[in-house]
Amino acid sequence: MDKFIVGYFVFRLEGKGLYNFPTGTRYEGELKDTMFHGTGTLFFPNGSKYQATWENGIATEGQYTFADGLEYKEEGWEYCDGYDRRFYTEICNGLQPAGRSQLTNRVPPREIPEGCYDCGDGFYNPISRVIIDYNLKFLRNADDDEHDWIVKTCRKGWDEIVGPQPQLTT
């Protein structure tokens, strides 16, 4: 088999190979003319993976598996629907006792740096508007829409004391 190395990449023109993306994603599987072709798996930095059959670089069929082992299904998907909002780990291991609610699908949840948010693929600093991955490497800058969504919906790295609100009189 012909193979050559360029930077992070090891190319095999035909047969099995490995391709490391700068984002931390890697492909392991069959290649043809340096394209994904045959069976192969994309491994993502968050621990999830996509196993697929590829044809000239395009996935023709595949299975996505989340980092916690949950397999995505296009039909009959019942996880986190409007009726059952449990985390997958709660479905597998049962609910936590009262007072020990599970905040995320990870047990224990990630420690969020002070002043930041956990936005699902990393930590977001609303002052610098920078998102870093969980290994503290730069991912991207947030635009206005993403900033608003993160601030409105994501877990914070600090506690806020919420007490009774004063009754406003008119």
N, C-alpha and C positions, 0 to 999 in steps of 0.2 A: 504494500500500500504506500502510495506517495503521501508524505506529510511534511508540513513546514510550520514554523512557529513565528508568530508576529505579535509582539507585546504580550497581552494576556491570553491570546488565542492560540490554540493548537488545532490546525486544520488538517483533516484527512479528506482527500478528495472523494474517496469511496469507502464505505464500510462504517464501522463504529467510530465515534469521535466525541469530543468534549468542546463546548463553546461557552466561555465565561463572558457575560455582558458586564460593562462598567457599573451597572446598577446593582450588581451582586447576584443577579439571576444567572443560572447556568443551565445549559442543555446537555443532556447525556443521551446519546442514541445514534441511530443510523443517519448517514449523510450520503448525498449524491451530488456531485459538482458543488461542494461546500454548502449545500442547502439541506435543511431537515427533510429527510425522505425515508420512509419506513416507520419503525416504532422508535419512540423517544420520549423523554420526560423533561419538562421545564421545572426546575426547582427554584422557588422564590425565596428571597431573604427572610420573609416572615414565617417560613416553615411550611407553607402550602406548596402544592405541586400540581402539574397538569400533565397527565400521561395521555399520549395521543398517537394516532397513526397519521403520518405526514405524507404529503405528495407535493414535491417541488416547493417546499417551504410553507405550505398551507396545511393546517390541521383539517383532516377530513372527518375524523371522529375522535372523541377524547373524554376523559373523566377528570374533573377538578376535585381535589381533596384539600380541605382547609387544614391549617396547622394542627388543629385539635383532633383530626381524624374524620371529621364529618365530610361525607361525600355529597357533592351537589347533584341534584336530580332535576332535570327540566320538567318532568311530569310527576305529579304526586308529591311535590315538595311541601312538607308539612312543618318544617322547622321555622320558628319565629314568624308564624302567621298571625292573623288578627286574634286568634283564639288561644294560642299557646305562646307566651312570650318568654319561656325559660331559655337559658343558655344551653348549648349542647352538652356542656359538662354537667349541668343540672339534670338533664334528661338521662345521661348515663349514670350519674352518681347520686342522684336525689337532691332535694332542696336542702339548703343550710337551715339550721335551727333559727328561731325568731331572734332578731337582734344581730345576726351574723349574715346579713344579706350579701349576695354575690353581686359585685358592681360591674364585673367584666366577665368574659368567657375564660380568662386566665385566673388561676388560683395559685398564689395570691396575685392581685392586680399589680401592674407595673408601677414603680415609684416614679411619679411625674416631677420633673425639676420645678422648683419654686418659680411662680410667675408664668408657667407654661401650661399648655393643654396637651392631652393625648388625643391626636386626631385620627388614629386608626392605623397609620403607616409610619408614625413617628411622633415627635414632640414639636409643638408649634409655640414660638415666642411671639406674642402679639405686638411687642415693641419693635423688634427687628423685622417682623413678618417673614421669618425664615422657618422652614420645616426641616428638621434633622431626623434621620432614621433612628431606630432604637440602639444602634451602635454609635450614635452621635456624629454621623457623617451627613453632610449637606444633601438634601433631597431637592428642594425647590423653594422659590419665593411664592408666597400666597398672594393671589389677586384679591380685590375687594370682596367679591362674592364668596370666595373660600374663607377669607378672614371672618366675614359675618356669620357664615355657617358654623365655623369652628367655635367662635365665641358664644354662639347661641346654644349649641348642642353637645359639645364635647366635655369630657371630664377635666377638671381643673387640678392644678398641682398645689392648691391651697384650700384651706377651709374658710367658709364664710358663715358667720353666725347669723342665723335668721331667727328673729324673735317676733313677737306680736307686732303687728303694724298698728300705728295709732289710728283711731277712728276720726276720719275727717268730718267736720261739721260744716254745714253751709248756712 
